[in-house]
Amino acid sequence: MGNSCLGKRWLLFFFALALFYKIYACFQVPAVTSDVLRQLGYASHAIDNNFGIYTTTAIDFKPEVWTRYWSNQTYIYPPVTLLFFYFFSIFHLGIFWVKITLTIVDLFCTYLFYKYVSKLAAVLFFCAPVMLWYSSHEGQFEVIQTLFIILNALAIKNRQWRLSGFYFAISIQVKQLGLLIAPWMLYEMWREKSVSGKSFYSILIQVAQGVVLGFIPFLMFYIRTPYLLLLPVTQGSNLIYNPFSWIFVMGRLFSWNPKWLIYWNAVFTYTPLIILLIAIFRWKKKEKIISAIPLVSFWFLIKSLKWGQFWYTIINPGFIFCLSRKKLIHLLLCLHLLQCLHSTVSIIYKPIGSVESQESRNIMKSCMFTCNPQQLIPTAHPVQGKAAASG
């Protein structure tokens, strides 16, 4: 009993410590990426030209200051992400309000882990350095994707098929990585046929209804740009950089990353794959094996991209939620704590590697609480956000 109370107190302590840092981080100017300002800039033009935002590049909106970041890059994020930032841009809400909202989303994901897995899982999720740094400090939006993957996983487990289809549609319109849940989703739909006696066709109709409902609010964007979900493939960055690449001896893939960080990233991204593959070979129940496919696919994809970033791993816990064995979930969430040493160093010491220029940070500082991206006054010299990567 005493050990149990002590354990709960430690969990509460680490949760409170992480919450304190996240609130503090929301007040800080982003240090290693200017993506949040570029998102607000694009979003301020979301419905211009009859929803034609996906036919433009940043340079089309010169001389607005945010267009100096990746000027020739088209907007490649789906409509849910675009309209998330549009809400802040139309009310001239600045970077702080974006980051505090993402932190609230983070808290809701934590609650779902607490309610449906365990207190330990919730605290492990909430304390992950990549969430502390890249979500609350830098304003990367991937936690929204995590939320809708978790909600979709819950709907699948609860056999709420229309809701599952809806969350699936929203998820892939935040970022296309939500598509990785599809094999498990289809298998569970097929398995439901033998459990409840419903036909696969009737279940498929329910899911399709939810998917259609999830796409209807964004229909105007698809009328103007029908292929917009393919933009990351057709219009993505031509740069080569991936700190989690399979081939961790190829220096050109890792840019500024020192060897110790490259090897650390390799160990803690190979390890979950090895653990999952061992578990798959040991499991006898097909449903457990299939539930691991989204997470295995996620790591295979992340390690195979020619352009990747540290903050992509924020999505990892969403696919962990698809699993059913608590011990495995806890183990993988422990590894998640260690998968972004760059974030840990940035929090404890200082940002290393590619960082934003002082001029860039000054621009973002002026936009912390109120921000009208269309009225930012240009400076004398162009700014190129070093870490403001597309994706």
N, C-alpha and C positions, 0 to 999 in steps of 0.2 A: 504493500500500500504506500509506504514511504517512498520507495523508488519510483512508483507510478506518479506520485505528486511532484517529485523532483523533476522527472522527465517532462511533465506538463509545464512546469515552471521554466525549464530551459527552452522548450518550444516557444512559449509565450515571449521569453526574453529575445530570442532570435527574430521572431516575427516583429516585435516592437522595434528592434534595432533596424531591421530592413525597412520598416514603414517610415521611421524617422529619416533614414537616408533618402528614401524615395521622395519624400516631401521636400527635403532640402535640395535634392537634385533638380526638382521641377523649377526652382528659382534660379538655377545656374544656366549660363549661356552654353549652348552646345560647343564642344571642343574639337571633335574629330569628323563631323559631317554636317553639311548645311542642307541636308535633304528636307528638313521640316520647313525651311523658308521657301525652298523651291516648290514643295507641295502646296503651300499656301498661295504662292504666286500663280501656279497653274490653276488651282481651284477657283481663284477669283475670276477666271475666264471660263468656268465650266459650262455655262449655258450660252456663251457668246456665239455668234454666227450659227444660230440654230443647232446648238449642241455639237459643233464641229471641232471641239477641242482635240480630238484624236487625229485630226488631219493637219495639226500645227506642230511647230517646234518652238522652243523657248525664244529663239531669235525673232520670231514673228511678233513678239510683244515688247520689243525694245522701244524706249530706253529704260524700262522698269529694271531696277537693280537686280532683282532675283534672276533675270534672264542671263546674267553673266556667269551663272553656274551651269555648266554643261549646255551651252547655247544651242548646239546642233542636235540635242537629244529630243526625240519626240516624247510625249507623255504615254507611258506604257502600262500604267496601273489601271485595273478595271474600275467600273463606275462606283462601286460601294466605297472604295478608298477615295476616289475623287470627291464624292459628295460628303464624306466624313470631313475632309478638309474644307470643303465649300461652306459648311456650316460656320466654321470659324472665320473664314475670309469675308463672308457677307456682313458679319457683325463686327468686323475689324478686331477680332480677338487674336492676341499674339501667341507666341511660342509657349509661354507658361501654361496657357489654358489648354493647348493641345496636350502637353505633357501630363498635366494633372488629370485630364480625361483618360489618357492611356493608363495612368496609374490606377484610376478607379476601375477600368476594365480589368486590369491586372488583379485587383482585389476581388472582383467577381469571379474570375477564373479560380482564384485561391479558395473562395467559398465553395465552388463546385468540387474541387479536390477534397476539401474538408468534409463535405456532405456525403459524397459518393465513394471516396476512397478511405482517407484517414487524416487525422491531424498532422501526422508526420509528413504525409505526402503534400499537404497544403503548405506547410512551412518550407519544405525542400523546394517546392515550386516557387514560392514567394521570395526566397532568399537567393535565387540563382543570380550570380553576378551579371550575366548577360542581360537580365531583366532590369537590374538595378541601374546599370550604366546606359545601355542602348535604348531602353524604353523610357525611363524616367529622366535621365540626364540628356540624352541625345534626341529623343522624340521620334524614334523609329516606330512604325505603326504595326509591326508584325503580331503584337499581342491581340489585335482585333481578329486576325486570322486564327490564332490559337483558340480564342473564345468560340468562334463559330464551328471549328472542328470539334471542340469538346461538346458543344450543344448538339451537333449532328450525331456524335458518338452516343450521347445519352438518348436521343430520339430513336436511334437504331436499336439500342439495348432494350428500350421500353416499347418497341414495335409501334412507334408513332410515325407511320410512314409518310403521311403528307408533310408533317413537321420536319421529318428527315430530309425530304426532297427540298423543302424551303431552305433549311439551313445549308444544305449542299450547294444550292444555287447562290446564296449569299456568300458562302465561303470562297467559292471560286471566283467571285466578283470582288473579293478583297485582294486576293492574290491566287494565282492559278494552282498553287501547290495543294489547295484543298481537294483537287481532283484525285489525289493519291488514296483517298479513303474509298474510292469507288469499288475496287475489287471486294473488299470486306462488306461493303454495303450491299452489293449485288448477291454475294453469298448468303448473307443473313436474310435477304428477301426470298431467296430460293429455299432456305432452310425453314422459313416461316410457313411455307406451303405444307410441309410434313407435320409441323407442330400444331397449326391451327386449322388446317384443312382448306384454307383459302387458296385459290389458284394464283400462280405466279403472275399471271396477266392482270388480275384484279389488284394485286399489290403494286405492280408496276404502274398501273393507272393512278393509284393514290400518290406514289412518289412523283410521277410526271406532273400531277396537279400542283404539288408543292413547288416543284422546279419552275413551272410556268409562273406561279404566283411570285416567286423570288426574282424573276426576270422582268416582269411587267413594269415595275416602277422605273426601270432604266431603259425602256424600249427605244426612246428617242436617240440615245447614244448608239444603239445597234442599227437603227435605220440609217444614220449618217455614216457609221463605220461598222459594217457587219462583221468584219474579221478582227475586231479589237481585242478579243481574248487571245489572239495569236501574235499580238504585237511584241511581246518579249522575245519571241523566236525570230520574227521578221525584221524588227527594228531595234533589237537590243544592242547594248554597247559592244563595240569591236575590241575593247580592251581585254587583256588577259590577266586575271588575278583571282586566285581562290585559295585562302589560307587553310582550307580543309581538303585539298586535292589528294587523290590517291597516290600520285607520284611525288612523294614529299622530298625527293632529292633534286627536283627540277627547280632551280632558283628563280627562273623567269616567271613562274606561276605565283611566287610569294612576295615579289616586290621588296619592300623594306623589312619583312619579317626576319628576325634573327633566328639562328638555327635552333636555339633552345625552345623558342615558341613554335617553330615548325614541328619539331619532334613531339612536343607536348600535345599539339593539336592532332597529330597523327595518332598518338596513343589513345587519346580520349574520344576519337571518332571511330577508330577501328574497334575499340573494346565493346561498345554497345552492339555493333554488328555481329561480333564473335559470340557474345552472350545470347543474342536473339537466335542466331543460327544453331547454337547448341540446344537452346530451349525447343526450337522447332523440331529438331531431330529426336528429342526425347518425348515430346508431347504425342499422345495417342489420339486425342480428340481433334478432329479436323477443324472445328470451329475456333479452337485456340490458335492453331497454326495460321488460319486465314486472318485472324485478328491482328497478327504481327506483321502482315504484308504492308500496311500503310507506313509503319515505322521503318521497316527494312528498306522500302522503296524510297522513303525520305532521305535516309543516309546515303543510299546508292546515288540518288540524284544530286544531293548537296556536294558529294565528293567528286562528281563527274562534271560539274558545271565549269565552263571556261571563265565565268565571271561570278564570283560569290563574295559574301561578306560575313563578318562575325555575327551580325544580328540575325542572320537567317535561322540560327539555332533557337531563337525565341519560339519558333513554331514547334519544335521538337516535343514539348510536353503534351501538345494537343493530340499527337499520334500515340504517345504513351498512354493517354487516357483510354484508347481503344482496347487496351489489354484488360484482362480480368484478374490476373494473379497479383495480389497486393505486394508480395515479397519482390516480384520482378519489377513492379511499378516503382517501389521504393529504391531498388538498386539502380534502375535507369535514371531516376530523378537525382540520386546521389552523383551519378556520372555527369548529369546535366549541370550540376554545380561546378564541375571541373572543366567543362568543354570550352570555356571562353576565358582563358587566363589573361588575355588582353584586357578584358573588362576588370578583372580583379586588380591588375597592375594600375589601371587607370584610376580606380577608386582609391586604392591605398597609397599610391605613389604619385604618378602623373601620367597623362596620356603619352603613349610611345608611338613611334612610327609616323604615319601620315596624319597631320593635324591641320586644322583650318588656320589661315593667316590671321594676323591681328586685325587687318582691315575687314575681313569676313566676319570675325567675331564681333567687331564693333557694329556692323550692320545688323547682325542678329540681336545684339544687346538692345539696339533701338527698337526692336520688334518684340520684346519679351512680353509685354502686357497689352499693348494695343498695336495693331499692325494693319495698314492698308497697303498691300504689296504693289498696287498700281500707282501709288503716290510716293514711293521711296525715291529720294533724290540721288541720282548717280554720283559716284565719286570720280575723281580724275583718272584713275587707272583701273583697268578691268580686273575682275576677281575671278579666279578659277578655283572652285571648291575642291580641294585635293581628295577628300573622302566622300564627296557628294555623289556616290555611285548610283547608277540606275539599277533597279532591282531590289 
